[in-house]
Amino acid sequence: MASHTSMILFEELNKCNKDHELLTFIDTYENKQRSWQNYIRECLFDLELSYEKFGKMCGFSKNTVKSWCVQGIFPRSREQFIKLGFGMKMNEEEINRLLQNYGGYSALYAKDVYDAICIYVLQQHQKYPEDPSYQYAAIPEYQKLYAQLLNGHEFDQEYRERETTAAMHEALLTMENQKDFNDFMKTHLHIFRGTHSKLIEYMESYIQMRGKGHYEEEDQRSIHQLAQRFIKPQGFEVAYSKLKRHGILPERNMLIDFGVGMTMTLAEINHLLELAQMRNLDVRNRYECIMIYLFNKHERNNPMLSLDNAYALKEVSNDPEVIRQCDEIIEYFYQLDEEGMLEEEGDDEKSLRTMYEEYQDLYGK
């Protein structure tokens, strides 16, 4: 849930209509935020370690650690943030802060099998710090065990709603040994398999929606063709395949880029991030602050975008909640029309993708 401070910042950002107002806003608040570069430098300073020794401790190369400290480059994935947390001997709460504050990723989530393994290993590591079964390097072995359990298993989507995340998390914290965890994975196979099903359905709805030909002579576009809209087309295709086949979440920026390529509204991109258990676009992050501004600007220039998306998405979605949201948007626009308040005029000169690329050139990532 967004803090009171971030909600105030979000409201102030929404008042920005011109680029100079956006830049003034960023300059005012950006210096108040702790950067990743400063954070990782402080970690090395407190531990009195060189790039090389810190890298060996956490399982990264000297050059990787140097790039974090000197250039402010972030770890490439959520898994790397978790690996770093293990290397620094963090507990679950500390790793969650690392993921959320610096990576923009979700906290460890008991209904995701990879995360459940991490929670279990972290918990057992507190009891048995020297046992190799409870080190980061052991995680792939637990993943292999899970893959073996899946052989011949039939998936029941409805089953996954029968147990809460809190109950699963509590069970992970009270386990005594590996047998307990093996039994836990067997019992919750349905839940693990369905963890990202709603995210996949939502993304597939947009792929189907944008892939449809707008005119009779147009052919349907495949995921390969649609991916050409993205910054890293091949990278997206690989990430999307991993999501569907193995339940591995794409990186946060790749999901944001998907939203841009699919011409989503701000509300739609935030819903996409929520389905991935990630926080909404964050006004306190320079890159995401600019993205919020661009989404708002594009919607102001295209006042019917939300309505058009709702009609198109309703045609292809099977998710009752998505359909309900579409109906609400359609009803809202219908009421505006009835009251004579519907503004159909707009300036559609630039697509969201064009604006996105221009702002990257102007202000950097």
Secondary structure, DSSP 8 states (H G I E B T S, - for coil): ---HHHHHHHHHHHT--SHHHHHHHHHHHHTTS--HHHHHHHHHHHHT--HHHHHHHHT--HHHHHIIIII----SSHHHHHHHHHHTT--HHHHHHHIIIII------TTSHHHHHHHHHHHHHHH-TT-GGGSGGGHHHHHHHHHHHHTT----GGGGGGS-HHHHHHHHHT--SHHHHHHHHHHTHHHHHTTTHHHHHHHHHHHHHHHS-SSTT-----HHHHGGGSSSHHHHHHHHHHHHHH-----HHHHHHHHHHTT--HHHHHHHHHHTT-----TTSHHHHHHHHHHHHHHHH-TTHHHHHHHHHHHH---HHHHHHHHHHHHHHHHHHHTT--------SS-HHHHHHHHHHHH--
